Structure formats: structure tokens, C-alpha cells
């Protein structure tokens, strides 16, 4: 059942993150690169593989990749899942130093997925430089691009699936944005939290719907960046240009803490939520003091869900 899993995850996440510090951040690997081309998983159309069902609502599963790595992930099927009816799929990537179980709770989509009949996939990263973190690599290098492509293929083979979407926290936001920069992959929209970027390698991708969330007091991924053109807002401007938007965002004050940046007349949705004084946190999630302030004025999970599936 979900309840024991969630209680266990909360305890694990609180213990792990409560002892962390900005010197052991959840940010992405600096050695990861985005390929200029990548293998397509399969065509992005609804399809039913074996149509099988999981053994329990939240199931820990594993996959052996083509390069021999044993990779693990959590699979969550909604109670309405029908082996003959395609269900959309959301991949949720954890931050550096975290894991799938912690992200399953922290970036919580469980009730939304149950309500709307969506399959949740929460993968585990490999340990790199003494900490679990995502490293996309290049196509065919055995990095996380290849792992995700193979996992998409497995999910499509094992279940009846529709569209795929990607979201994630910090290093998981780096992975999510890296997928958005791929010219060809299974995912239709992207919701990075506390980390996104844009560089020349993203140019070959088509317009991609994307929303990011970031705190101005983030101690791990600084809001203003470390060099010209590297700020969080600079990345938003670059994505807006990539997505064919009008120059300059419309800025709406959601609350005393939150501003919503929205670009207009885009070929794909381009938005950002800026949390004044916010830390390296997931808006609407529970408090992890070592990561800084978290706002309750918005829910990143609900806003990302609306990007993926529209207003409920």
C-alpha cells in the first residue's frame, strides 16, 4: 500500500536532507553533455505492449541496461489502470544526494496521478563522485540519456501507454532540461525545479513546452548565476527565444513571495515562477531547513501537472 511507503520515505528524506548542506548540493553533474543527436525511443503514439499490471500500487522495479548496468526505479500505477487503455506517463527525477523514494514524496504527484489515471515513473540515478546524481552523457555513451530511452522502451513494452512527460528537482531538473534539449525523444513537456539551463546544444531541439521554478536565495544553484548569461532569468529568455516567443515576459505577482514570468505568442509554453527569498526547494513541498525557505503560496506539482495535462 502507499501509506507505509510514504511514511518510510518521509523519514528517510528528512534524515538525509536534514544533515546536508550547500557544500553537498543536489545540483547536476558538470561533466554531463547534451548530444547534438540522439536515438529516438519509439514513435510518440499511444500503444499497448503486453498491457501488464504491477504487483502492487507502488512497485520497486529494475532494468538491466544494454551496457550491463542494473538500474532501479519506482513504478506507480493508478487504480484505474486498464491494460487496453493508454495511460500517460510522468518521469520524476530526484536531486543529487537524494533517491527515487525521497523524490516520490518530495515532488509529490501521487494524488494527481491517481485522480487522472497517470503512470508515475521515479528512477534512481547512479552514484557519481560519491553521490547519486544524473549525468546525461551523449547518445550511445551508456549515460543517462541511454538509460532513460531504454526505460521508456521497457515501460511501453510492459504497459499500455500514451504520452510521456519529464520533471525533476535540482540535478533532476538538469536531467529534465537536458531531455528538453534533445532533438528527438519520447517526452512532450518539461517541468524542471531549482535548475534549468540553455546552451547552444539545445538549438537543434524543436520548440518544447517548459516551466521552471527557482528561489532567489537558492544556496546551491544561485539565482544570478556565476557569469554573464548564466542567471536563471537568462535561461528563461533563451528558452523563450528558442520557443519563438515575443521578447520580454509578462510578469504577474502571484503573492508577496511569488512572481510568474510568462512569455506570449510562443510556439511552445515558456514560463517561470520566481520565489522571493526561496531556497533550493520544491514550492508547496514540506520544509527541509538545510535547503532554505519553501513557499506554500503555489504548488509546483499542481502547476507542472497543468502544463502536462491542462486544467482539471
C-alpha angles and dihedrals in degrees: 000000000000098000098068090043092052094046091050091048093050091054093048094046094047092049094047099044096037089068097042127100139191087267088067099044132181092229124130127271111273091214096062117108135194115235121233087223134018140183116266114235098214134311112296097245130118111272140164119220117183086327090222128167131231120250093241137004093268113030131182108221138175138209130196107220125219090261092053101258117144105224127185135205143164119247121199120189120193115238088244093060112136120191090221098048121073114241122198118241132221121198112205116194122202128224129257112289091017131092142216095271093052093047090048087064102032098048090038118195097147100110093040091051092048091049095049101034096247127155115232121210117188111181130197121233123223121254109262124173089001095305136080108253141144122262113177096193119180130301111286094011095108092247128132095285087064093043092052092046091051092046091052089052091051093048090049090048095048101039143030104261142179126179126355128221134184134215136155150158125257105312083019088053087052089053091046093051091045088056089050088055093054112104092221130021142125099265125100103188138011137217114185118181123204095353136054134140144180128213138158092276088068092062095087093058120095119244107297129198106238139167125184134191124205141168121226090222096048105151094195106042103025115224093224094046125222102270140020113299094014102097122116090248091049088058090052092052090050093050090048090053091047091051093051096248128158111266116266125028129253104240119209124185107228094180141331087286105036134061122186117215112199127176118209137222092019129163085225132018112273118183143147136194116210118199113205107227091000120149134213089303147124109249111241094018127116120280121273102181096201090060096054135244121344123201124225092192092093136019114227089197093056094044093048089048090054090052090052100041109011129246115324 
